[in-house]
Amino acid sequence: MTLAQLKLSEGEPFRQLYAIYAASITPREQKPEDWLRAMVRAPEYRVWIAKGGSRVLGFSILFLPPAAGFALLEYMAVTPERRGQGLGGKLFRRTANHAATPQGRKLPVLLEIDSEREASSDRTIRKSRERFYRRLGCMKIAGLRYFMPLHGVGPAPEMDLMVYGAEPRLPRGDLKRWLETIYRDVYHCSPDDPRIAQMLQPLPDPVLVE
């Protein structure tokens, strides 16, 4: 596997990436194709493709807001036939290594995952996905019921927020700043969105990561 940053939103590599994206990401949580093309070109994003020869086997999209003190693994997926072979873990680790400041300081990486709290038809898959990330060293922000503000058909699923490379106690002010940045810059919502206060209200300070 080779990992390369995708810098062009046209051409065969993007077409293959988008095919994996459309087949792997729950439709309710997908962004429009033109949003993904804009992310490839945006300076605060790093879009990585894992290749075997000329074929794209997987991809990851990392949001790195300047001076915000964190990164967000917005999407990651591999082709169905390569799942369960260790490619996803390698892709995650290599992507997380790029979550750093220009000076080389490692940043905590946030991940949005569908919660197994919800009695959904894909609950088994949700549990498996959380176990996958925990094996890689990710932990859950305890007590946070995460509201993804992506517009779509039907209600948003119950979600959790996981984090990789964070201390076990997180100042609530840091979490507030992270949520405001995600709402504003990832989903084009107001940083004063009342859902942020609703998420933070029941949490202690500091927030536990476990």
MIMARNU-528600 format. One line per 10 residues: for each residue x, y, z of N, C-alpha, C, O, CB. Coordinates in steps of 0.2 Angstrom, whole numbers, plus 5000, padded with zeros to 4 digits. Each point is the difference from the previous one (the first is absolute). Glycine has a CB too. Layout:
# residues N
X Y Z X Y Z X Y Z X Y Z X Y Z | ...
This chain:
# residues 210
5004 4994 5000 4996 5006 5000 5004 5006 5000 5005 5001 5004 4986 4993 5002 | 5008 5011 4990 5003 5006 5000 4995 5006 5002 4994 4999 4998 5014 4997 4993 | 4994 5009 5012 4995 5005 5003 5002 5006 4996 5006 5002 5001 4992 4993 5010 | 4998 5009 4986 5001 5006 4997 4995 5005 5001 4994 4998 5000 5012 4996 4991 | 4996 5012 5009 4995 5006 5001 4997 5001 4993 5003 5001 4995 5003 5004 5015 | 4987 4995 4990 4996 5002 4994 5000 5007 4999 4997 5003 5005 4996 4986 4996 | 5009 5014 4994 5000 5007 4999 4995 5003 4995 4999 5006 4999 5013 4994 5006 | 4986 4995 4990 4996 5002 4995 4993 4997 5001 4999 4994 5001 5011 5006 4991 | 4985 5004 5007 4993 4998 5001 4997 4997 4993 4994 4999 5000 5005 5009 5009 | 5005 4991 4986 4998 4998 4994 5004 4993 4998 5006 5000 5003 4990 5012 4993
5002 4984 5000 5004 4995 4998 4998 4993 5003 4996 5000 5004 5013 5008 4994 | 4995 4987 5000 4998 4993 5002 5001 4999 5008 4996 4997 5003 5007 4999 4985 | 5002 5006 5015 5001 4999 5007 4994 5003 5004 4997 4996 5005 5015 5004 4994 | 4986 5006 4999 4994 5002 5004 4994 4996 4998 4995 4999 5005 5009 5013 4995 | 4995 4986 4994 4994 4996 4998 5000 4994 5004 4995 4998 5003 5005 5006 4986 | 5006 4992 5012 5000 4994 5004 4999 5002 5007 4996 4996 5004 5012 4999 4988 | 4994 5010 5011 4999 5002 5007 4993 5001 5001 4997 4997 5005 5014 5009 4996 | 4985 4998 4994 4993 5001 5001 4996 4994 5000 4995 4999 5003 5007 5012 4992 | 5000 4984 5001 4996 4994 5000 5001 4996 5006 4995 4997 5003 5007 5002 4985 | 5004 5001 5016 5000 4997 5006 4996 5004 5005 4996 4997 5004 5016 4999 4994
4988 5010 5002 4996 5005 5005 4993 4998 4999 4997 4999 5005 5012 5010 4994 | 4988 4991 4995 4993 4999 4999 4998 4993 5002 4994 4999 5002 5006 5009 4988 | 5004 4987 5009 4998 4993 5002 5001 4999 5008 4997 4995 5002 5006 5001 4986 | 5001 5008 5015 5002 4998 5007 4997 5005 5005 4999 4997 5006 5012 4999 4990 | 4988 5010 5003 4997 5005 5005 4993 5000 5000 4997 5000 4994 5013 5007 5004 | 4987 4992 5007 4992 5000 5001 4998 5006 4996 5002 5006 5001 4998 4989 5010 | 4995 5005 4985 4997 5005 4996 4998 5006 5004 5001 5006 4998 4995 4986 4994 | 5001 5007 5014 4998 5006 5004 5006 5004 5002 5000 5006 5002 4991 4987 5002 | 5016 5004 4996 5005 5004 5003 5005 5002 4994 5006 5002 5001 4993 4991 5009 | 4999 5006 4984 5004 5002 4994 4999 5007 4999 4995 5003 5000 5004 4986 4995
5007 5014 5002 4999 5007 4998 5000 5000 4992 5001 4995 4997 5006 5009 5013 | 4990 5001 4987 5000 5000 4993 5007 5000 4996 5005 5002 5003 4984 5005 4998 | 5011 4990 4993 5006 4999 4997 5004 5006 4999 5006 5000 5001 4989 4991 4993 | 5001 5015 5005 5004 5006 4999 5003 5003 5006 5006 5003 5000 4986 5000 4991 | 5006 4995 5015 5003 5001 5007 5006 4997 5000 5005 5002 5002 4984 5000 5004 | 5011 4991 4992 5006 4996 5001 5006 5003 4995 5006 5000 5002 4987 4990 5001 | 5005 5012 4991 5005 5003 4995 5003 5006 5003 5006 5002 5000 4987 4994 4990 | 5003 5008 5014 5002 5006 5003 5005 4999 5006 5005 5003 5001 4984 5003 4995 | 5010 4988 5007 5004 4998 5006 5007 4998 4997 5005 5002 5003 4985 4994 5003 | 5010 5001 4988 5007 4998 4997 5004 5007 4999 5006 4999 5001 4989 4991 4994
5002 5015 5003 5003 5006 4999 5001 5005 5006 5005 5004 4999 4990 4995 4989 | 5002 5000 5017 5000 5004 5006 5007 4999 5004 5002 4995 5001 4985 5005 4999 | 5016 5006 5002 5006 4999 5003 5000 4997 5007 5005 4998 5003 4998 5012 4991 | 4991 4990 5009 4999 4997 5007 4998 4993 5000 4999 4997 5005 4998 5014 4999 | 5003 4986 4990 4999 4993 4999 5006 4996 4997 5003 5003 4996 4984 5000 5003 | 5013 4991 5003 5005 4995 4997 4996 4994 4998 4997 4997 5004 5013 5007 5003 | 4990 4995 4987 4996 4994 4997 5005 4995 4998 5004 5001 4996 4986 5006 5000 | 5010 4987 5007 5005 4995 4999 4997 4994 4996 4995 4998 5002 5012 5006 5008 | 4997 4993 4986 4998 4994 4996 5005 4995 5001 5006 5001 4999 4987 5005 4993 | 5004 4988 5010 5005 4994 5001 4999 4996 4993 4995 4998 4998 5003 5001 5015
5008 5000 4984 5000 4997 4993 5003 4993 5000 5005 4999 5003 4995 5013 4992 | 4998 4984 5001 5004 4994 4998 5000 5000 4993 4996 4998 4996 5000 4995 5014 | 5010 5008 4987 5001 5001 4993 4997 5007 4998 5001 5005 5003 5000 4982 4995 | 4994 5012 4997 4997 5006 4998 4993 5001 5003 4996 5004 4998 5010 4995 4991 | 4992 4996 5015 4993 5000 5003 5000 5003 5007 5004 4998 5004 4994 4991 4989 | 4997 5015 5008 4999 5002 5007 4996 4995 5004 4995 4998 4998 5004 5014 4997 | 5004 4986 5011 4998 4995 5004 4996 5003 5006 4996 4996 5003 5013 4997 4993 | 4992 5013 5006 4997 5003 5005 5002 5008 5000 5004 5002 4996 4996 4987 5011 | 4997 5014 4998 5001 5008 5000 4999 5002 5007 4996 4997 5004 5001 5005 4984 | 5005 5004 5014 4999 5003 5006 5000 5008 4999 5003 5002 4996 5002 4989 5011
4990 5012 4997 5000 5007 4999 5001 5003 5007 4996 4999 5004 4996 5001 4986 | 5013 5004 5010 5002 5003 5007 4999 5008 5000 5003 5003 4995 5006 4987 5007 | 4988 5012 5002 4998 5008 5001 5005 5002 5005 5000 4998 5006 4988 5001 4991 | 5016 5006 5001 5006 5003 5004 4999 5008 5001 5003 5003 4996 5005 4987 5001 | 4987 5012 5007 4999 5007 5001 5006 5004 5003 5003 4997 5005 4985 5000 4996 | 5014 5008 4996 5006 5004 5002 5000 5002 5007 4995 5003 5002 5007 5001 4987 | 5003 4994 5015 5000 5003 5007 4994 4998 5005 4999 5003 5005 5008 5006 4990 | 4990 4985 5003 4994 4998 5004 5002 4995 5005 4996 4999 5005 4996 5004 4985 | 5013 4994 5009 5003 4995 5006 4997 4993 4999 5000 4996 5005 5001 5014 5002 | 4996 4989 4987 4997 4993 4999 5000 4999 4993 5000 5004 4996 4993 4996 5015
5005 4993 4987 4999 4998 4993 4993 4996 5000 4999 4997 5006 5013 5003 4991 | 4985 5000 4998 4994 4996 4999 5000 4995 4995 5001 5002 4994 4992 5007 5010 | 5007 4984 4997 5000 4995 4995 4993 5000 4997 4995 4997 5003 5014 4996 5002 | 4990 5011 4990 4993 5001 4998 4997 4993 4997 4994 4999 5001 5008 5014 4997 | 5002 4984 4997 4998 4994 4997 5006 4995 4999 5005 5003 4999 4985 5004 4995 | 5008 4987 5006 5005 4995 4999 4997 4994 4998 4995 4998 5003 5013 5007 5005 | 4994 4992 4986 4997 4993 4998 5005 4997 4995 5004 5003 4997 4984 5002 5004 | 5011 4988 4999 5004 4996 4995 4995 4996 4996 4994 4999 5002 5016 5000 5006 | 4992 4998 4986 4996 4997 4996 4997 4993 5004 5004 4998 5004 5003 5007 4985 | 4987 4993 5009 4997 4995 5004 5005 4993 5000 5000 4997 5005 4988 5008 4992
5015 4994 4997 5004 4994 5000 5006 5000 5004 5003 4995 5001 4992 5003 4988 | 5007 5008 5013 5006 5000 5004 4999 5001 5008 5004 5001 5004 5001 5004 4986 | 4989 4995 5012 4998 5001 5007 5002 4994 5004 4999 4994 4997 4991 5014 5000 | 5012 4993 5009 5002 4994 5004 5007 4997 4999 5001 4995 5002 4987 5003 4998 | 5016 5006 4996 5006 4998 4998 5006 5004 5003 5006 5000 4998 4989 4995 4991 | 5003 5010 5015 5005 5004 5003 5001 5007 4997 5004 5004 5002 5001 4986 5002 | 4992 5011 4990 5001 5006 4996 4997 5006 5003 5004 5005 5001 4996 4988 4989 | 4994 5006 5013 4997 5006 5004 5005 5002 5006 5000 5006 5001 4988 4990 4995 | 5014 5000 5008 5005 5002 5005 5006 5003 4998 5002 5005 5003 4994 4985 5003 | 5007 5008 4989 5006 5003 4997 4998 5007 4997 5004 5005 5001 5001 4984 4996
4990 5011 5000 4998 5007 4997 4998 5005 5006 5002 5006 4999 4993 4988 4991 | 5002 5003 5015 4999 5005 5006 5006 5002 5003 5001 5006 5001 4988 4988 5001 | 5016 5002 4999 5006 5002 5004 5004 5005 4996 5003 5005 5002 4997 4984 5003 | 5001 5009 4988 5003 5005 4996 4997 5007 4999 5003 5005 5000 5002 4985 4994 | 4988 5010 5006 4997 5006 5000 5001 5004 5006 5001 5006 5000 4990 4989 4992 | 5008 5001 5014 5001 5004 5006 5007 5003 5001 5001 5005 5004 4990 4987 5001 | 5014 5005 4992 5007 5002 5001 5000 5007 4996 5005 5004 5002 5000 4985 4998 | 4991 5013 4996 5000 5006 4996 4996 5006 5004 5000 5005 4998 5001 4988 4991 | 4996 5005 5017 4996 5004 5004 5005 5004 5004 5001 4998 5006 4988 4995 4994 | 5014 5012 4998 5005 5004 5004 5001 5007 4998 4997 5002 4994 5009 4987 5006
4996 5015 5004 5001 5007 4998 5006 5001 4995 5004 4995 4999 4992 5008 5013 | 5005 5003 4985 5006 5001 4996 5006 4999 5003 5005 4998 4997 4989 5010 4997 | 5006 4992 5013 5007 4999 5004 5001 4993 5002 5005 4998 5003 4993 5014 5001 | 4997 4984 4994 5000 4993 5001 4997 4997 5007 5001 4994 5001 5010 5007 4993 | 4986 5003 5009 4996 4998 5006 4994 4996 4999 4996 5002 4996 5008 5008 5010 | 4995 4984 4997 4995 4996 4998 4993 5003 5003 5000 5003 5005 5008 4987 4995 | 4987 5009 4996 4993 5002 5002 4996 4995 5002 5000 4994 4996 5001 5016 4996 | 4994 4991 5012 4995 4995 5001 4995 4999 4994 4999 5005 4997 5002 4997 5016 | 4997 4992 4985 4996 4999 4995 4993 4998 5002 4999 4995 5003 5011 5002 4990 | 4985 5007 5005 4993 4998 5001 4997 4996 4995 5002 5000 4994 4997 5011 5012
4996 4985 4996 4996 4995 4995 4993 5000 5002 4998 5000 5006 5012 4993 4992 | 4986 5008 4997 4993 5000 5001 4997 4993 4998 5002 4998 4995 4997 5014 5003 | 4998 4984 5007 4998 4994 4999 4993 4999 5002 4997 5003 5004 5014 4992 4997 | 4985 5001 4995 4993 4998 5002 5000 4996 5006 5004 4996 5001 4993 5004 4987 | 4999 5002 5017 5000 4997 5006 4996 4994 5001 4995 4999 4996 5006 5012 5008 | 5001 4984 4999 4997 4994 5001 4994 5000 5006 4996 4996 5001 5015 4998 4996 | 4988 5012 5006 4995 5001 5004 4993 5000 4997 4995 4998 5002 5012 5009 5004 | 4993 4995 4987 4994 5000 4996 4998 4993 4998 5004 4996 4998 4999 5015 4998 | 4991 4987 5005 4997 4993 4998 4999 5000 4992 4994 5000 4998 5001 4998 5013 | 5011 5002 4985 4999 5001 4993 5001 4993 4997 5003 4995 5003 5001 5017 4998
4995 4987 4992 5001 4994 4997 5007 4998 4999 5002 4995 4999 4987 5007 4995 | 5015 5003 5006 5008 4999 4999 5003 5001 5007 5006 5001 5000 4994 5003 4988 | 4997 4994 5017 5003 5001 5007 5006 4995 5001 5005 5002 5003 4984 5001 5001 | 5011 4991 4993 5006 4996 5000 5006 5003 4997 5006 5000 5002 4986 4990 4998 | 5007 5013 4994 5005 5003 4996 5003 5006 5004 5006 5002 5000 4989 4995 4989 | 5001 5007 5014 5002 5006 5005 5004 4997 5005 5005 5004 5002 4985 5002 4995 | 5008 4989 5007 5005 4997 5005 5006 4998 4997 5006 5001 5003 4984 4995 5003 | 5010 5001 4989 5007 4998 4997 5004 5005 4998 5006 5000 5000 4988 4990 4995 | 5003 5016 5002 5004 5006 4998 5003 5003 5006 5006 5002 5000 4987 5000 4991 | 5003 4998 5015 5003 5003 5006 5006 4996 5003 5005 5002 5002 4984 5003 5001
5010 4988 4996 5006 4996 5003 5006 5001 4995 5005 4999 5003 4986 4992 5001 | 5008 5010 4990 5005 5001 4995 5004 5006 5002 5007 4999 5001 4987 4996 4990 | 5003 5010 5011 5004 5006 5002 5003 5000 5006 5005 5002 5002 4987 5004 4991 | 5004 4990 5012 5003 4999 5007 5007 4996 4999 5005 5001 5004 4983 5000 5001 | 5012 4994 4991 5006 4996 4999 5006 5004 4998 5006 4999 5001 4987 4991 4996 | 5005 5016 4999 5005 5004 4997 5003 5005 5006 5004 5004 4998 4991 4995 4990 | 5001 5002 5017 5002 5004 5006 4996 5006 5000 5001 5005 5004 5010 4992 4994 | 4983 5003 4999 4995 5006 5001 4996 4998 5006 4999 4995 5002 5000 5007 4985 | 4999 5004 5016 4995 5000 5006 4994 5004 4998 5000 5004 4996 5010 4994 5012 | 4985 5001 4997 4994 5004 4999 5000 5006 5005 5002 4999 5005 4992 4990 4991
5003 5016 5001 4999 5006 5005 4993 4998 5004 4995 5000 4997 5011 5009 4995 | 4996 4990 5014 4994 4997 5004 4995 5005 5001 5001 5006 5002 5007 4987 5004 | 4985 5004 4994 4994 5004 5001 4998 5005 4995 4995 5003 5000 5009 4996 5011 | 5000 5001 4983 4998 5005 4995 4996 4996 4995 5001 4995 4997 5010 5011 5004 | 4983 4997 4998 4995 4998 4995 5001 5005 4994 4997 5005 5000 4994 4990 5008 | 5012 5003 4987 5003 5004 4995 4994 5001 4994 4997 4995 4998 5015 5001 5004 | 4987 5010 4997 4995 5002 4995 5004 5002 4993 5003 5006 5000 4988 4998 5009 | 5009 4992 4986 5003 5002 4994 4995 5004 4996 4994 4998 4999 5012 4991 5001 | 4996 5017 4998 4995 5005 4997 5000 5000 4993 4998 5005 4997 5004 5002 5012 | 5000 4987 4988 4999 5000 4993 4993 4999 4997 4997 4995 5003 5015 5000 4997
4986 5009 4996 4993 5000 4997 4999 4993 4996 5005 4998 4996 4994 5015 5004 | 4995 4984 5001 4999 4994 4996 4993 4998 5001 4996 5003 5003 5016 4994 4997 | 4986 4998 4996 4993 4997 5001 5000 4996 5006 5003 4996 5001 4996 5004 4986 | 4996 5002 5017 4998 4996 5006 5005 5003 5006 5004 5004 4999 4993 4986 4994 | 5001 5007 5013 5004 5002 5006 5007 4998 5000 5002 4994 4997 4988 5006 5009 | 5015 5004 4997 5007 4997 5000 5000 4995 5005 4996 4999 5005 5008 5012 4992 | 5001 4984 5002 5000 4994 5005 5003 5003 5006 5003 5005 5001 4999 4987 4990 | 4997 5004 5015 5004 5001 5006 5007 4999 4999 5002 4995 4996 4988 5001 5010 | 5014 5008 4996 5007 5000 4999 5004 5001 5006 4998 5003 5005 5000 5001 4984 | 5009 4994 5011 5005 5001 5005 5006 5003 4997 5000 5000 4994 4996 4990 5012
5008 5013 4998 5006 5003 4998 5006 4997 5003 5000 4999 5006 4994 5012 4992 | 5010 4986 4998 5006 4997 5002 5006 5004 4999 5000 5005 4996 4995 4984 5002 | 5011 5009 5006 5006 5005 4999 5006 4995 5000 5000 4995 5004 4994 5015 5001 | 5011 4992 4991 5006 4996 5000 5006 5005 5002 5000 5005 4997 4995 4987 4994 | 5009 5006 5014 5005 5004 5002 4999 5005 5005 5003 5005 5000 5001 4993 4989 | 4990 5002 5015 4999 5005 5005 5001 4997 5007 5001 4994 5001 4990 5011 4991 | 5010 5000 5012 5000 4998 5007 4994 4998 5003 4994 5001 4997 5015 5008 5004 | 4991 4987 5005 4994 4997 5002 4995 5005 5003 4994 4999 5001 5012 4991 5001 | 4996 5016 4999 4996 5006 5003 5001 5006 4995 5005 5002 4999 4996 4994 5013 | 4993 5006 4985 5000 5005 4995 4996 5006 5003 4994 5000 5002 5007 4992 4989
5003 5014 5009 4996 5006 5002 4994 5001 4996 5000 5000 4994 5011 5005 5010 | 4983 4997 4999 4994 5001 4997 5000 5006 4995 4997 5000 4994 4997 4995 5015 | 5010 5010 4993 5001 5005 4995 5004 4998 4994 4998 5003 4994 5002 5005 5015 | 5004 4987 4991 5003 4998 4994 4995 4996 4995 5000 5001 4994 5011 4998 5012 | 4985 4997 4998 4995 4996 4996 4995 5005 4997 4998 4999 4994 5003 4991 5013 | 4997 5016 4996 4996 5005 4998 5003 5003 4993 4996 5001 4995 4999 5001 5017 | 5011 5000 4989 5003 5003 4994 5000 4995 4994 4999 5002 4994 5008 5005 5014 | 4995 4987 4993 5000 4995 4995 4993 4999 4997 5000 5000 4993 5009 4994 5013 | 4986 5006 4998 4993 4999 4997 4998 5006 4996 4997 4999 4995 5000 4994 5015 | 5005 5013 4992 4998 5006 4997 5004 5000 4993 4997 5002 4995 5001 5004 5016
5008 4992 4989 5004 5000 4994 4997 4995 4995 4999 5001 4994 5011 5002 5012 | 4988 4991 4996 4997 4995 4996 4994 5002 4997 4998 5000 4994 5007 4991 5013 | 4990 5012 4997 4994 5003 4998 5001 5005 4994 4996 5000 4995 4999 4997 5017 | 5009 5008 4990 5001 5005 4995 5004 4998 4994 4997 5002 4994 5003 5006 5016 | 5005 4989 4990 5005 4999 4994 4998 4993 4997 5002 5000 4994 5007 5007 5012 | 4989 4988 4997 4998 4994 4997 4993 5000 4997 4999 4997 4995 5010 4997 5013 | 4986 5008 4996 4993 4999 4998 4997 5007 4998 4994 5000 4999 5006 4990 5009 | 5004 5016 4993 4997 5006 4998 4994 5002 5004 4995 5003 4997 5009 4995 4991 | 4996 5001 5018 4995 5002 5005 5003 5005 5005 5006 5002 4999 4989 4987 5000 | 5001 5014 5004 5002 5006 5005 5004 4997 5006 4998 4994 5002 4992 5013 4995
5016 4996 5005 5003 4997 5006 4996 5001 5006 5002 4998 5005 5009 5005 4989 | 4984 5001 5006 4995 5001 5005 4994 4996 5000 4995 5001 5004 5009 5011 4996 | 4996 4983 4996 4995 4995 4999 4998 4997 5007 5004 4998 5004 5000 4999 4984 | 4989 5004 5014 4998 4997 5007 5002 4993 5001 5000 4998 5006 4991 5011 4994 | 5010 4987 4995 5002 4993 5001 5006 4999 5004 5001 4995 5003 4993 5002 4987 | 5011 5008 5009 5006 4999 5003 4999 5001 5008 5003 4996 5003 5003 5009 4986 | 4991 5000 5013 4998 5001 5007 4997 4994 5003 5001 4998 5005 4998 5014 4993 | 4996 4985 4998 4996 4994 5002 5005 4994 5001 4999 4996 5005 4991 5008 4989 | 5015 4995 5002 5005 4995 5000 5004 5001 5007 5002 4995 5003 4998 5004 4984 | 5002 5007 5014 5005 5002 5005 4997 5000 5007 5003 4998 5005 5003 5008 4987
4987 4996 5008 4997 5001 5007 5001 4994 5005 5001 5002 5006 4991 5005 4988 | 5007 4987 5004 5000 4995 5005 5007 4997 5002 5001 4996 5004 4988 5001 4992 | 5016 5006 5001 5007 4998 5000 5004 5003 5006 4999 5006 5001 5001 4991 4987 | 5004 4999 5016 5004 5003 5005 5006 5004 4997 5001 5000 4994 4996 4991 5014 | 5007 5013 4996 5006 5003 4998 5005 4998 5005 5000 5002 5005 4994 5008 4989 | 5011 4986 5004 5002 4998 4993 4995 4995 4997 4997 4996 5005 5015 5007 4997 | 4988 4996 4992 4996 4994 4997 5004 4994 5000 5006 5000 4998 4987 5008 4995 | 5004 4986 5008 5004 4994 5001 5001 4997 4993 4995 5000 4996 5001 4998 5015 | 5009 4999 4987 5002 4997 4994 5001 4993 5002 5005 4998 5003 4999 5012 4990 | 4992 4985 5005 5001 4993 5002 4998 4995 4995 5000 4994 5001 4998 5010 5011
